[in-house]
Amino acid sequence: MEFEKLKQIVAEILSVDPRELTEETNFIDDLCADSLDLYQVIQEIEETFEIAIPEEEAEKIKTVGEAVELIRKTRNE
């Protein structure tokens, strides 16, 4: 569930096809996202999943899969 929602968020913000996104997709290397893009993705994740992601955790996210794991971890705390 988290992965599918996250794919929609990333696809909308970064203007990519959600079908091309996998858990291994790297935000910077594969999607050419910059820091503003990543900030927007994190904000949308927080709003959509009703969670708060600490800045130091957000800075560690490199792939879609890492973002999914962080969402799951944060929702279960």
PDB file of N, H, CA, C and O in Angstrom:
ATOM      1  N   MET A   1       0.824  -1.196   0.000  1.00  0.00           N
ATOM      2  CA  MET A   1       0.000   0.000   0.000  1.00  0.00           C
ATOM      3  C   MET A   1       0.866   1.257   0.000  1.00  0.00           C
ATOM      4  O   MET A   1       0.635   2.172  -0.790  1.00  0.00           O
ATOM      5  N   GLU A   2       1.868   1.302   0.892  1.00  0.00           N
ATOM      6  H   GLU A   2       2.055   0.559   1.534  1.00  0.00           H
ATOM      7  CA  GLU A   2       2.737   2.482   0.955  1.00  0.00           C
ATOM      8  C   GLU A   2       3.471   2.688  -0.371  1.00  0.00           C
ATOM      9  O   GLU A   2       3.613   3.814  -0.846  1.00  0.00           O
ATOM     10  N   PHE A   3       3.934   1.581  -0.959  1.00  0.00           N
ATOM     11  H   PHE A   3       3.819   0.666  -0.573  1.00  0.00           H
ATOM     12  CA  PHE A   3       4.703   1.682  -2.198  1.00  0.00           C
ATOM     13  C   PHE A   3       3.861   2.274  -3.326  1.00  0.00           C
ATOM     14  O   PHE A   3       4.330   3.136  -4.069  1.00  0.00           O
ATOM     15  N   GLU A   4       2.627   1.813  -3.449  1.00  0.00           N
ATOM     16  H   GLU A   4       2.247   1.113  -2.845  1.00  0.00           H
ATOM     17  CA  GLU A   4       1.760   2.320  -4.518  1.00  0.00           C
ATOM     18  C   GLU A   4       1.452   3.810  -4.335  1.00  0.00           C
ATOM     19  O   GLU A   4       1.487   4.578  -5.296  1.00  0.00           O
ATOM     20  N   LYS A   5       1.152   4.208  -3.104  1.00  0.00           N
ATOM     21  H   LYS A   5       1.123   3.584  -2.323  1.00  0.00           H
ATOM     22  CA  LYS A   5       0.890   5.633  -2.840  1.00  0.00           C
ATOM     23  C   LYS A   5       2.135   6.466  -3.106  1.00  0.00           C
ATOM     24  O   LYS A   5       2.064   7.545  -3.693  1.00  0.00           O
ATOM     25  N   LEU A   6       3.279   5.946  -2.664  1.00  0.00           N
ATOM     26  H   LEU A   6       3.337   5.069  -2.187  1.00  0.00           H
ATOM     27  CA  LEU A   6       4.527   6.678  -2.859  1.00  0.00           C
ATOM     28  C   LEU A   6       4.843   6.821  -4.346  1.00  0.00           C
ATOM     29  O   LEU A   6       5.314   7.875  -4.772  1.00  0.00           O
ATOM     30  N   LYS A   7       4.596   5.793  -5.134  1.00  0.00           N
ATOM     31  H   LYS A   7       4.213   4.936  -4.788  1.00  0.00           H
ATOM     32  CA  LYS A   7       4.833   5.889  -6.572  1.00  0.00           C
ATOM     33  C   LYS A   7       4.003   7.015  -7.171  1.00  0.00           C
ATOM     34  O   LYS A   7       4.495   7.755  -8.023  1.00  0.00           O
ATOM     35  N   GLN A   8       2.771   7.157  -6.747  1.00  0.00           N
ATOM     36  H   GLN A   8       2.371   6.556  -6.055  1.00  0.00           H
ATOM     37  CA  GLN A   8       1.920   8.231  -7.263  1.00  0.00           C
ATOM     38  C   GLN A   8       2.474   9.606  -6.872  1.00  0.00           C
ATOM     39  O   GLN A   8       2.492  10.531  -7.684  1.00  0.00           O
ATOM     40  N   ILE A   9       2.919   9.724  -5.632  1.00  0.00           N
ATOM     41  H   ILE A   9       2.904   8.972  -4.973  1.00  0.00           H
ATOM     42  CA  ILE A   9       3.497  10.993  -5.157  1.00  0.00           C
ATOM     43  C   ILE A   9       4.723  11.353  -5.994  1.00  0.00           C
ATOM     44  O   ILE A   9       4.824  12.463  -6.516  1.00  0.00           O
ATOM     45  N   VAL A  10       5.646  10.410  -6.114  1.00  0.00           N
ATOM     46  H   VAL A  10       5.563   9.508  -5.690  1.00  0.00           H
ATOM     47  CA  VAL A  10       6.890  10.649  -6.849  1.00  0.00           C
ATOM     48  C   VAL A  10       6.589  10.956  -8.317  1.00  0.00           C
ATOM     49  O   VAL A  10       7.170  11.877  -8.891  1.00  0.00           O
ATOM     50  N   ALA A  11       5.690  10.192  -8.918  1.00  0.00           N
ATOM     51  H   ALA A  11       5.218   9.444  -8.451  1.00  0.00           H
ATOM     52  CA  ALA A  11       5.347  10.405 -10.325  1.00  0.00           C
ATOM     53  C   ALA A  11       4.783  11.799 -10.560  1.00  0.00           C
ATOM     54  O   ALA A  11       5.114  12.457 -11.546  1.00  0.00           O
ATOM     55  N   GLU A  12       3.931  12.238  -9.648  1.00  0.00           N
ATOM     56  H   GLU A  12       3.662  11.704  -8.847  1.00  0.00           H
ATOM     57  CA  GLU A  12       3.323  13.560  -9.799  1.00  0.00           C
ATOM     58  C   GLU A  12       4.345  14.675  -9.635  1.00  0.00           C
ATOM     59  O   GLU A  12       4.389  15.599 -10.446  1.00  0.00           O
ATOM     60  N   ILE A  13       5.161  14.597  -8.600  1.00  0.00           N
ATOM     61  H   ILE A  13       5.125  13.846  -7.940  1.00  0.00           H
ATOM     62  CA  ILE A  13       6.117  15.670  -8.314  1.00  0.00           C
ATOM     63  C   ILE A  13       7.246  15.707  -9.347  1.00  0.00           C
ATOM     64  O   ILE A  13       7.671  16.783  -9.769  1.00  0.00           O
ATOM     65  N   LEU A  14       7.726  14.534  -9.751  1.00  0.00           N
ATOM     66  H   LEU A  14       7.381  13.660  -9.408  1.00  0.00           H
ATOM     67  CA  LEU A  14       8.878  14.491 -10.646  1.00  0.00           C
ATOM     68  C   LEU A  14       8.498  14.259 -12.113  1.00  0.00           C
ATOM     69  O   LEU A  14       9.371  14.111 -12.968  1.00  0.00           O
ATOM     70  N   SER A  15       7.207  14.231 -12.395  1.00  0.00           N
ATOM     71  H   SER A  15       6.498  14.351 -11.700  1.00  0.00           H
ATOM     72  CA  SER A  15       6.712  14.056 -13.767  1.00  0.00           C
ATOM     73  C   SER A  15       7.307  12.828 -14.454  1.00  0.00           C
ATOM     74  O   SER A  15       7.870  12.910 -15.546  1.00  0.00           O
ATOM     75  N   VAL A  16       7.164  11.692 -13.779  1.00  0.00           N
ATOM     76  H   VAL A  16       6.707  11.625 -12.892  1.00  0.00           H
ATOM     77  CA  VAL A  16       7.615  10.424 -14.356  1.00  0.00           C
ATOM     78  C   VAL A  16       6.448   9.439 -14.378  1.00  0.00           C
ATOM     79  O   VAL A  16       5.435   9.640 -13.708  1.00  0.00           O
ATOM     80  N   ASP A  17       6.608   8.389 -15.147  1.00  0.00           N
ATOM     81  H   ASP A  17       7.431   8.226 -15.691  1.00  0.00           H
ATOM     82  CA  ASP A  17       5.585   7.349 -15.237  1.00  0.00           C
ATOM     83  C   ASP A  17       5.703   6.457 -13.999  1.00  0.00           C
ATOM     84  O   ASP A  17       6.761   5.873 -13.766  1.00  0.00           O
ATOM     85  N   PRO A  18       4.637   6.340 -13.202  1.00  0.00           N
ATOM     86  CA  PRO A  18       4.723   5.523 -11.982  1.00  0.00           C
ATOM     87  C   PRO A  18       5.056   4.061 -12.262  1.00  0.00           C
ATOM     88  O   PRO A  18       5.579   3.369 -11.389  1.00  0.00           O
ATOM     89  N   ARG A  19       4.757   3.583 -13.472  1.00  0.00           N
ATOM     90  H   ARG A  19       4.332   4.145 -14.181  1.00  0.00           H
ATOM     91  CA  ARG A  19       5.060   2.194 -13.815  1.00  0.00           C
ATOM     92  C   ARG A  19       6.555   1.951 -13.946  1.00  0.00           C
ATOM     93  O   ARG A  19       7.008   0.808 -13.906  1.00  0.00           O
ATOM     94  N   GLU A  20       7.318   3.023 -14.102  1.00  0.00           N
ATOM     95  H   GLU A  20       6.949   3.952 -14.134  1.00  0.00           H
ATOM     96  CA  GLU A  20       8.772   2.893 -14.236  1.00  0.00           C
ATOM     97  C   GLU A  20       9.476   2.861 -12.881  1.00  0.00           C
ATOM     98  O   GLU A  20      10.672   2.579 -12.815  1.00  0.00           O
ATOM     99  N   LEU A  21       8.759   3.144 -11.814  1.00  0.00           N
ATOM    100  H   LEU A  21       7.787   3.373 -11.867  1.00  0.00           H
ATOM    101  CA  LEU A  21       9.367   3.219 -10.491  1.00  0.00           C
ATOM    102  C   LEU A  21       9.398   1.856  -9.813  1.00  0.00           C
ATOM    103  O   LEU A  21       8.406   1.128  -9.791  1.00  0.00           O
ATOM    104  N   THR A  22      10.566   1.530  -9.261  1.00  0.00           N
ATOM    105  H   THR A  22      11.373   2.122  -9.279  1.00  0.00           H
ATOM    106  CA  THR A  22      10.727   0.314  -8.472  1.00  0.00           C
ATOM    107  C   THR A  22      11.288   0.726  -7.120  1.00  0.00           C
ATOM    108  O   THR A  22      11.618   1.893  -6.909  1.00  0.00           O
ATOM    109  N   GLU A  23      11.395  -0.221  -6.214  1.00  0.00           N
ATOM    110  H   GLU A  23      11.126  -1.169  -6.385  1.00  0.00           H
ATOM    111  CA  GLU A  23      11.973   0.107  -4.906  1.00  0.00           C
ATOM    112  C   GLU A  23      13.456   0.444  -5.035  1.00  0.00           C
ATOM    113  O   GLU A  23      14.022   1.092  -4.154  1.00  0.00           O
ATOM    114  N   GLU A  24      14.092   0.009  -6.129  1.00  0.00           N
ATOM    115  H   GLU A  24      13.632  -0.517  -6.845  1.00  0.00           H
ATOM    116  CA  GLU A  24      15.514   0.297  -6.337  1.00  0.00           C
ATOM    117  C   GLU A  24      15.746   1.643  -7.025  1.00  0.00           C
ATOM    118  O   GLU A  24      16.888   2.092  -7.122  1.00  0.00           O
ATOM    119  N   THR A  25      14.694   2.286  -7.497  1.00  0.00           N
ATOM    120  H   THR A  25      13.766   1.922  -7.419  1.00  0.00           H
ATOM    121  CA  THR A  25      14.840   3.562  -8.199  1.00  0.00           C
ATOM    122  C   THR A  25      15.483   4.594  -7.268  1.00  0.00           C
ATOM    123  O   THR A  25      15.000   4.850  -6.165  1.00  0.00           O
ATOM    124  N   ASN A  26      16.591   5.179  -7.749  1.00  0.00           N
ATOM    125  H   ASN A  26      16.983   4.971  -8.645  1.00  0.00           H
ATOM    126  CA  ASN A  26      17.320   6.181  -6.977  1.00  0.00           C
ATOM    127  C   ASN A  26      16.805   7.569  -7.375  1.00  0.00           C
ATOM    128  O   ASN A  26      16.739   7.908  -8.557  1.00  0.00           O
ATOM    129  N   PHE A  27      16.443   8.358  -6.365  1.00  0.00           N
ATOM    130  H   PHE A  27      16.496   8.083  -5.405  1.00  0.00           H
ATOM    131  CA  PHE A  27      15.875   9.677  -6.638  1.00  0.00           C
ATOM    132  C   PHE A  27      16.825  10.568  -7.443  1.00  0.00           C
ATOM    133  O   PHE A  27      16.400  11.238  -8.385  1.00  0.00           O
ATOM    134  N   ILE A  28      18.097  10.574  -7.076  1.00  0.00           N
ATOM    135  H   ILE A  28      18.441  10.030  -6.311  1.00  0.00           H
ATOM    136  CA  ILE A  28      19.053  11.473  -7.721  1.00  0.00           C
ATOM    137  C   ILE A  28      19.595  10.872  -9.018  1.00  0.00           C
ATOM    138  O   ILE A  28      19.563  11.520 -10.064  1.00  0.00           O
ATOM    139  N   ASP A  29      20.092   9.636  -8.951  1.00  0.00           N
ATOM    140  H   ASP A  29      20.118   9.109  -8.101  1.00  0.00           H
ATOM    141  CA  ASP A  29      20.728   9.022 -10.121  1.00  0.00           C
ATOM    142  C   ASP A  29      19.731   8.672 -11.224  1.00  0.00           C
ATOM    143  O   ASP A  29      19.995   8.916 -12.401  1.00  0.00           O
ATOM    144  N   ASP A  30      18.596   8.106 -10.850  1.00  0.00           N
ATOM    145  H   ASP A  30      18.381   7.908  -9.893  1.00  0.00           H
ATOM    146  CA  ASP A  30      17.635   7.647 -11.852  1.00  0.00           C
ATOM    147  C   ASP A  30      16.600   8.702 -12.246  1.00  0.00           C
ATOM    148  O   ASP A  30      16.170   8.757 -13.398  1.00  0.00           O
ATOM    149  N   LEU A  31      16.206   9.534 -11.287  1.00  0.00           N
ATOM    150  H   LEU A  31      16.555   9.489 -10.352  1.00  0.00           H
ATOM    151  CA  LEU A  31      15.122  10.491 -11.545  1.00  0.00           C
ATOM    152  C   LEU A  31      15.607  11.932 -11.654  1.00  0.00           C
ATOM    153  O   LEU A  31      14.810  12.839 -11.894  1.00  0.00           O
ATOM    154  N   CYS A  32      16.914  12.149 -11.477  1.00  0.00           N
ATOM    155  H   CYS A  32      17.561  11.412 -11.281  1.00  0.00           H
ATOM    156  CA  CYS A  32      17.510  13.484 -11.564  1.00  0.00           C
ATOM    157  C   CYS A  32      16.827  14.492 -10.634  1.00  0.00           C
ATOM    158  O   CYS A  32      16.669  15.665 -10.975  1.00  0.00           O
ATOM    159  N   ALA A  33      16.428  14.014  -9.461  1.00  0.00           N
ATOM    160  H   ALA A  33      16.556  13.062  -9.184  1.00  0.00           H
ATOM    161  CA  ALA A  33      15.784  14.898  -8.485  1.00  0.00           C
ATOM    162  C   ALA A  33      16.838  15.761  -7.795  1.00  0.00           C
ATOM    163  O   ALA A  33      17.946  15.310  -7.506  1.00  0.00           O
ATOM    164  N   ASP A  34      16.464  17.011  -7.541  1.00  0.00           N
ATOM    165  H   ASP A  34      15.564  17.378  -7.776  1.00  0.00           H
ATOM    166  CA  ASP A  34      17.352  17.885  -6.776  1.00  0.00           C
ATOM    167  C   ASP A  34      16.812  18.007  -5.350  1.00  0.00           C
ATOM    168  O   ASP A  34      15.810  17.381  -5.006  1.00  0.00           O
ATOM    169  N   SER A  35      17.473  18.806  -4.533  1.00  0.00           N
ATOM    170  H   SER A  35      18.287  19.315  -4.813  1.00  0.00           H
ATOM    171  CA  SER A  35      17.076  18.902  -3.129  1.00  0.00           C
ATOM    172  C   SER A  35      15.663  19.459  -2.972  1.00  0.00           C
ATOM    173  O   SER A  35      14.945  19.052  -2.059  1.00  0.00           O
ATOM    174  N   LEU A  36      15.254  20.376  -3.837  1.00  0.00           N
ATOM    175  H   LEU A  36      15.838  20.706  -4.578  1.00  0.00           H
ATOM    176  CA  LEU A  36      13.894  20.915  -3.768  1.00  0.00           C
ATOM    177  C   LEU A  36      12.869  19.830  -4.107  1.00  0.00           C
ATOM    178  O   LEU A  36      11.829  19.730  -3.457  1.00  0.00           O
ATOM    179  N   ASP A  37      13.164  19.028  -5.115  1.00  0.00           N
ATOM    180  H   ASP A  37      14.009  19.109  -5.643  1.00  0.00           H
ATOM    181  CA  ASP A  37      12.272  17.915  -5.466  1.00  0.00           C
ATOM    182  C   ASP A  37      12.108  16.971  -4.280  1.00  0.00           C
ATOM    183  O   ASP A  37      10.994  16.574  -3.937  1.00  0.00           O
ATOM    184  N   LEU A  38      13.222  16.620  -3.664  1.00  0.00           N
ATOM    185  H   LEU A  38      14.126  16.942  -3.942  1.00  0.00           H
ATOM    186  CA  LEU A  38      13.179  15.687  -2.536  1.00  0.00           C
ATOM    187  C   LEU A  38      12.409  16.294  -1.361  1.00  0.00           C
ATOM    188  O   LEU A  38      11.667  15.593  -0.673  1.00  0.00           O
ATOM    189  N   TYR A  39      12.587  17.575  -1.140  1.00  0.00           N
ATOM    190  H   TYR A  39      13.190  18.143  -1.699  1.00  0.00           H
ATOM    191  CA  TYR A  39      11.852  18.266  -0.083  1.00  0.00           C
ATOM    192  C   TYR A  39      10.348  18.175  -0.348  1.00  0.00           C
ATOM    193  O   TYR A  39       9.566  17.911   0.565  1.00  0.00           O
ATOM    194  N   GLN A  40       9.950  18.394  -1.600  1.00  0.00           N
ATOM    195  H   GLN A  40      10.585  18.609  -2.342  1.00  0.00           H
ATOM    196  CA  GLN A  40       8.528  18.317  -1.953  1.00  0.00           C
ATOM    197  C   GLN A  40       7.992  16.900  -1.772  1.00  0.00           C
ATOM    198  O   GLN A  40       6.867  16.717  -1.308  1.00  0.00           O
ATOM    199  N   VAL A  41       8.788  15.900  -2.134  1.00  0.00           N
ATOM    200  H   VAL A  41       9.703  16.048  -2.511  1.00  0.00           H
ATOM    201  CA  VAL A  41       8.378  14.506  -1.952  1.00  0.00           C
ATOM    202  C   VAL A  41       8.177  14.216  -0.461  1.00  0.00           C
ATOM    203  O   VAL A  41       7.172  13.620  -0.073  1.00  0.00           O
ATOM    204  N   ILE A  42       9.123  14.634   0.361  1.00  0.00           N
ATOM    205  H   ILE A  42       9.939  15.118   0.046  1.00  0.00           H
ATOM    206  CA  ILE A  42       9.018  14.395   1.812  1.00  0.00           C
ATOM    207  C   ILE A  42       7.786  15.091   2.379  1.00  0.00           C
ATOM    208  O   ILE A  42       7.052  14.504   3.174  1.00  0.00           O
ATOM    209  N   GLN A  43       7.556  16.334   1.976  1.00  0.00           N
ATOM    210  H   GLN A  43       8.152  16.811   1.330  1.00  0.00           H
ATOM    211  CA  GLN A  43       6.372  17.057   2.472  1.00  0.00           C
ATOM    212  C   GLN A  43       5.091  16.334   2.088  1.00  0.00           C
ATOM    213  O   GLN A  43       4.175  16.219   2.902  1.00  0.00           O
ATOM    214  N   GLU A  44       5.021  15.854   0.871  1.00  0.00           N
ATOM    215  H   GLU A  44       5.765  15.948   0.210  1.00  0.00           H
ATOM    216  CA  GLU A  44       3.817  15.157   0.412  1.00  0.00           C
ATOM    217  C   GLU A  44       3.659  13.819   1.128  1.00  0.00           C
ATOM    218  O   GLU A  44       2.539  13.411   1.434  1.00  0.00           O
ATOM    219  N   ILE A  45       4.765  13.135   1.397  1.00  0.00           N
ATOM    220  H   ILE A  45       5.675  13.466   1.149  1.00  0.00           H
ATOM    221  CA  ILE A  45       4.719  11.886   2.169  1.00  0.00           C
ATOM    222  C   ILE A  45       4.141  12.166   3.551  1.00  0.00           C
ATOM    223  O   ILE A  45       3.251  11.454   4.016  1.00  0.00           O
ATOM    224  N   GLU A  46       4.652  13.206   4.202  1.00  0.00           N
ATOM    225  H   GLU A  46       5.375  13.784   3.824  1.00  0.00           H
ATOM    226  CA  GLU A  46       4.180  13.548   5.550  1.00  0.00           C
ATOM    227  C   GLU A  46       2.689  13.850   5.548  1.00  0.00           C
ATOM    228  O   GLU A  46       1.960  13.408   6.436  1.00  0.00           O
ATOM    229  N   GLU A  47       2.242  14.596   4.560  1.00  0.00           N
ATOM    230  H   GLU A  47       2.834  14.955   3.839  1.00  0.00           H
ATOM    231  CA  GLU A  47       0.829  14.963   4.482  1.00  0.00           C
ATOM    232  C   GLU A  47      -0.048  13.749   4.163  1.00  0.00           C
ATOM    233  O   GLU A  47      -1.076  13.536   4.807  1.00  0.00           O
ATOM    234  N   THR A  48       0.354  12.970   3.186  1.00  0.00           N
ATOM    235  H   THR A  48       1.189  13.143   2.663  1.00  0.00           H
ATOM    236  CA  THR A  48      -0.431  11.821   2.739  1.00  0.00           C
ATOM    237  C   THR A  48      -0.543  10.743   3.814  1.00  0.00           C
ATOM    238  O   THR A  48      -1.619  10.194   4.053  1.00  0.00           O
ATOM    239  N   PHE A  49       0.588  10.451   4.460  1.00  0.00           N
ATOM    240  H   PHE A  49       1.462  10.898   4.266  1.00  0.00           H
ATOM    241  CA  PHE A  49       0.609   9.361   5.437  1.00  0.00           C
ATOM    242  C   PHE A  49       0.402   9.842   6.879  1.00  0.00           C
ATOM    243  O   PHE A  49       0.385   9.045   7.817  1.00  0.00           O
ATOM    244  N   GLU A  50       0.245  11.162   7.035  1.00  0.00           N
ATOM    245  H   GLU A  50       0.258  11.810   6.273  1.00  0.00           H
ATOM    246  CA  GLU A  50       0.024  11.770   8.355  1.00  0.00           C
ATOM    247  C   GLU A  50       1.112  11.369   9.345  1.00  0.00           C
ATOM    248  O   GLU A  50       0.843  10.889  10.446  1.00  0.00           O
ATOM    249  N   ILE A  51       2.355  11.585   8.907  1.00  0.00           N
ATOM    250  H   ILE A  51       2.574  11.975   8.013  1.00  0.00           H
ATOM    251  CA  ILE A  51       3.515  11.293   9.742  1.00  0.00           C
ATOM    252  C   ILE A  51       4.462  12.490   9.714  1.00  0.00           C
ATOM    253  O   ILE A  51       4.325  13.387   8.883  1.00  0.00           O
ATOM    254  N   ALA A  52       5.415  12.486  10.629  1.00  0.00           N
ATOM    255  H   ALA A  52       5.526  11.757  11.304  1.00  0.00           H
ATOM    256  CA  ALA A  52       6.467  13.506  10.644  1.00  0.00           C
ATOM    257  C   ALA A  52       7.798  12.781  10.479  1.00  0.00           C
ATOM    258  O   ALA A  52       8.130  11.883  11.253  1.00  0.00           O
ATOM    259  N   ILE A  53       8.546  13.177   9.472  1.00  0.00           N
ATOM    260  H   ILE A  53       8.276  13.906   8.844  1.00  0.00           H
ATOM    261  CA  ILE A  53       9.845  12.563   9.214  1.00  0.00           C
ATOM    262  C   ILE A  53      10.930  13.536   9.662  1.00  0.00           C
ATOM    263  O   ILE A  53      11.022  14.649   9.144  1.00  0.00           O
ATOM    264  N   PRO A  54      11.755  13.117  10.629  1.00  0.00           N
ATOM    265  CA  PRO A  54      12.840  13.990  11.078  1.00  0.00           C
ATOM    266  C   PRO A  54      13.787  14.321   9.923  1.00  0.00           C
ATOM    267  O   PRO A  54      14.047  13.484   9.059  1.00  0.00           O
ATOM    268  N   GLU A  55      14.292  15.539   9.924  1.00  0.00           N
ATOM    269  H   GLU A  55      14.080  16.219  10.626  1.00  0.00           H
ATOM    270  CA  GLU A  55      15.148  15.997   8.831  1.00  0.00           C
ATOM    271  C   GLU A  55      16.357  15.090   8.628  1.00  0.00           C
ATOM    272  O   GLU A  55      16.737  14.807   7.492  1.00  0.00           O
ATOM    273  N   GLU A  56      16.966  14.629   9.730  1.00  0.00           N
ATOM    274  H   GLU A  56      16.657  14.859  10.653  1.00  0.00           H
ATOM    275  CA  GLU A  56      18.154  13.773   9.599  1.00  0.00           C
ATOM    276  C   GLU A  56      17.809  12.431   8.941  1.00  0.00           C
ATOM    277  O   GLU A  56      18.652  11.845   8.261  1.00  0.00           O
ATOM    278  N   GLU A  57      16.586  11.944   9.134  1.00  0.00           N
ATOM    279  H   GLU A  57      15.901  12.420   9.686  1.00  0.00           H
ATOM    280  CA  GLU A  57      16.141  10.707   8.475  1.00  0.00           C
ATOM    281  C   GLU A  57      15.849  10.977   6.997  1.00  0.00           C
ATOM    282  O   GLU A  57      16.199  10.177   6.129  1.00  0.00           O
ATOM    283  N   ALA A  58      15.215  12.095   6.729  1.00  0.00           N
ATOM    284  H   ALA A  58      14.931  12.744   7.434  1.00  0.00           H
ATOM    285  CA  ALA A  58      14.859  12.449   5.348  1.00  0.00           C
ATOM    286  C   ALA A  58      16.112  12.576   4.478  1.00  0.00           C
ATOM    287  O   ALA A  58      16.099  12.194   3.308  1.00  0.00           O
ATOM    288  N   GLU A  59      17.178  13.106   5.044  1.00  0.00           N
ATOM    289  H   GLU A  59      17.189  13.417   5.995  1.00  0.00           H
ATOM    290  CA  GLU A  59      18.415  13.307   4.292  1.00  0.00           C
ATOM    291  C   GLU A  59      19.081  11.996   3.893  1.00  0.00           C
ATOM    292  O   GLU A  59      19.895  11.973   2.970  1.00  0.00           O
ATOM    293  N   LYS A  60      18.747  10.907   4.574  1.00  0.00           N
ATOM    294  H   LYS A  60      18.086  10.926   5.324  1.00  0.00           H
ATOM    295  CA  LYS A  60      19.351   9.601   4.289  1.00  0.00           C
ATOM    296  C   LYS A  60      18.659   8.869   3.141  1.00  0.00           C
ATOM    297  O   LYS A  60      19.205   7.902   2.612  1.00  0.00           O
ATOM    298  N   ILE A  61      17.475   9.313   2.753  1.00  0.00           N
ATOM    299  H   ILE A  61      17.031  10.099   3.183  1.00  0.00           H
ATOM    300  CA  ILE A  61      16.698   8.611   1.730  1.00  0.00           C
ATOM    301  C   ILE A  61      17.350   8.785   0.362  1.00  0.00           C
ATOM    302  O   ILE A  61      17.535   9.904  -0.118  1.00  0.00           O
ATOM    303  N   LYS A  62      17.693   7.666  -0.251  1.00  0.00           N
ATOM    304  H   LYS A  62      17.543   6.757   0.139  1.00  0.00           H
ATOM    305  CA  LYS A  62      18.300   7.688  -1.585  1.00  0.00           C
ATOM    306  C   LYS A  62      17.418   6.996  -2.619  1.00  0.00           C
ATOM    307  O   LYS A  62      17.431   7.366  -3.793  1.00  0.00           O
ATOM    308  N   THR A  63      16.645   5.983  -2.186  1.00  0.00           N
ATOM    309  H   THR A  63      16.634   5.683  -1.233  1.00  0.00           H
ATOM    310  CA  THR A  63      15.829   5.218  -3.134  1.00  0.00           C
ATOM    311  C   THR A  63      14.362   5.225  -2.718  1.00  0.00           C
ATOM    312  O   THR A  63      14.019   5.575  -1.588  1.00  0.00           O
ATOM    313  N   VAL A  64      13.513   4.835  -3.650  1.00  0.00           N
ATOM    314  H   VAL A  64      13.791   4.552  -4.568  1.00  0.00           H
ATOM    315  CA  VAL A  64      12.086   4.730  -3.369  1.00  0.00           C
ATOM    316  C   VAL A  64      11.860   3.697  -2.255  1.00  0.00           C
ATOM    317  O   VAL A  64      11.027   3.904  -1.373  1.00  0.00           O
ATOM    318  N   GLY A  65      12.598   2.595  -2.301  1.00  0.00           N
ATOM    319  H   GLY A  65      13.274   2.427  -3.017  1.00  0.00           H
ATOM    320  CA  GLY A  65      12.468   1.559  -1.280  1.00  0.00           C
ATOM    321  C   GLY A  65      12.825   2.060   0.104  1.00  0.00           C
ATOM    322  O   GLY A  65      12.158   1.713   1.079  1.00  0.00           O
ATOM    323  N   GLU A  66      13.872   2.873   0.207  1.00  0.00           N
ATOM    324  H   GLU A  66      14.414   3.155  -0.585  1.00  0.00           H
ATOM    325  CA  GLU A  66      14.248   3.451   1.505  1.00  0.00           C
ATOM    326  C   GLU A  66      13.140   4.365   2.025  1.00  0.00           C
ATOM    327  O   GLU A  66      12.878   4.409   3.227  1.00  0.00           O
ATOM    328  N   ALA A  67      12.499   5.083   1.128  1.00  0.00           N
ATOM    329  H   ALA A  67      12.712   5.048   0.151  1.00  0.00           H
ATOM    330  CA  ALA A  67      11.385   5.953   1.530  1.00  0.00           C
ATOM    331  C   ALA A  67      10.221   5.111   2.049  1.00  0.00           C
ATOM    332  O   ALA A  67       9.592   5.466   3.046  1.00  0.00           O
ATOM    333  N   VAL A  68       9.934   4.003   1.378  1.00  0.00           N
ATOM    334  H   VAL A  68      10.445   3.714   0.568  1.00  0.00           H
ATOM    335  CA  VAL A  68       8.853   3.110   1.816  1.00  0.00           C
ATOM    336  C   VAL A  68       9.158   2.566   3.211  1.00  0.00           C
ATOM    337  O   VAL A  68       8.280   2.542   4.074  1.00  0.00           O
ATOM    338  N   GLU A  69      10.396   2.131   3.432  1.00  0.00           N
ATOM    339  H   GLU A  69      11.109   2.151   2.731  1.00  0.00           H
ATOM    340  CA  GLU A  69      10.774   1.595   4.745  1.00  0.00           C
ATOM    341  C   GLU A  69      10.644   2.661   5.829  1.00  0.00           C
ATOM    342  O   GLU A  69      10.189   2.373   6.936  1.00  0.00           O
ATOM    343  N   LEU A  70      11.038   3.876   5.516  1.00  0.00           N
ATOM    344  H   LEU A  70      11.408   4.111   4.617  1.00  0.00           H
ATOM    345  CA  LEU A  70      10.935   4.955   6.490  1.00  0.00           C
ATOM    346  C   LEU A  70       9.473   5.265   6.817  1.00  0.00           C
ATOM    347  O   LEU A  70       9.132   5.532   7.969  1.00  0.00           O
ATOM    348  N   ILE A  71       8.621   5.228   5.807  1.00  0.00           N
ATOM    349  H   ILE A  71       8.898   5.011   4.871  1.00  0.00           H
ATOM    350  CA  ILE A  71       7.182   5.440   6.031  1.00  0.00           C
ATOM    351  C   ILE A  71       6.657   4.367   6.973  1.00  0.00           C
ATOM    352  O   ILE A  71       5.975   4.669   7.952  1.00  0.00           O
ATOM    353  N   ARG A  72       6.976   3.118   6.674  1.00  0.00           N
ATOM    354  H   ARG A  72       7.530   2.873   5.878  1.00  0.00           H
ATOM    355  CA  ARG A  72       6.496   2.004   7.512  1.00  0.00           C
ATOM    356  C   ARG A  72       7.009   2.120   8.937  1.00  0.00           C
ATOM    357  O   ARG A  72       6.252   1.948   9.893  1.00  0.00           O
ATOM    358  N   LYS A  73       8.296   2.413   9.079  1.00  0.00           N
ATOM    359  H   LYS A  73       8.911   2.553   8.302  1.00  0.00           H
ATOM    360  CA  LYS A  73       8.903   2.541  10.399  1.00  0.00           C
ATOM    361  C   LYS A  73       8.245   3.682  11.188  1.00  0.00           C
ATOM    362  O   LYS A  73       7.918   3.520  12.364  1.00  0.00           O
ATOM    363  N   THR A  74       8.055   4.827  10.539  1.00  0.00           N
ATOM    364  H   THR A  74       8.321   4.959   9.584  1.00  0.00           H
ATOM    365  CA  THR A  74       7.498   5.994  11.201  1.00  0.00           C
ATOM    366  C   THR A  74       6.032   5.781  11.585  1.00  0.00           C
ATOM    367  O   THR A  74       5.590   6.247  12.636  1.00  0.00           O
ATOM    368  N   ARG A  75       5.289   5.088  10.746  1.00  0.00           N
ATOM    369  H   ARG A  75       5.648   4.710   9.892  1.00  0.00           H
ATOM    370  CA  ARG A  75       3.872   4.839  11.037  1.00  0.00           C
ATOM    371  C   ARG A  75       3.704   3.873  12.202  1.00  0.00           C
ATOM    372  O   ARG A  75       2.685   3.909  12.892  1.00  0.00           O
ATOM    373  N   ASN A  76       4.692   3.010  12.430  1.00  0.00           N
ATOM    374  H   ASN A  76       5.519   2.981  11.870  1.00  0.00           H
ATOM    375  CA  ASN A  76       4.588   2.009  13.492  1.00  0.00           C
ATOM    376  C   ASN A  76       5.141   2.480  14.823  1.00  0.00           C
ATOM    377  O   ASN A  76       5.078   1.746  15.809  1.00  0.00           O
ATOM    378  N   GLU A  77       5.681   3.683  14.872  1.00  0.00           N
ATOM    379  H   GLU A  77       5.733   4.279  14.071  1.00  0.00           H
ATOM    380  CA  GLU A  77       6.258   4.188  16.137  1.00  0.00           C
ATOM    381  C   GLU A  77       5.174   4.754  17.026  1.00  0.00           C
ATOM    382  O   GLU A  77       5.462   5.223  18.127  1.00  0.00           O
TER     383      GLU A  77
END
